[in-house]
Amino acid sequence: MANDSYRVDLDRLDEVVKKLNNVLKDMQSASGKAKSGTHLPEGALGKGFEEEGELRKTHDELKGFIEQRVLNKLERLIDDLQKKTSKTHGAYQDQEQNTSNAMNKGHTSSQNKYS
């Protein structure tokens, strides 16, 4: 029963790491689109009206906000989570191997001791 009280599914952790990698790739793609796919050239909104320059300026400010404050922060957050999850996976995997080795050593030495 003590064996069942704590169990980490390493396959699930590995799956989470892979999914986070995919999310990070998608975020980088979105970030690239936000940088290059949302350019608003002069005259795209029309010409000869007073607010055109103000609209382009506001567009550029909002674009910068989305790139810096939203997408970059999300990318860093997801990257950090992926790295920590991967590190956790490795630590549990190492501990599982150490426990297995210790149990095998104990099993082997007890067989020799009583044989």
C-alpha angles and dihedrals in degrees: 000000000000087000091060095047093081123025130154119202101221092187089059092049089050089050091052091052091051092048091049089051089054092048089050091052090050091049091051089051091051090047091052091050091049091052101043107017099055102058113142108202124205111276095021090115094044134274138261101037127111099233097054095092092044091051092051091047091050090047091053092048092050091046090053091048092052092047097046106028102033114022099034092047092048091049092051091047094050092044091051092048091048092051093047092047091049091049091049090050090052093048093051091045091052092047091049090052092047091050092048091049092048092049092048091050091050092047093049095046092047090051091052092044095054100033 
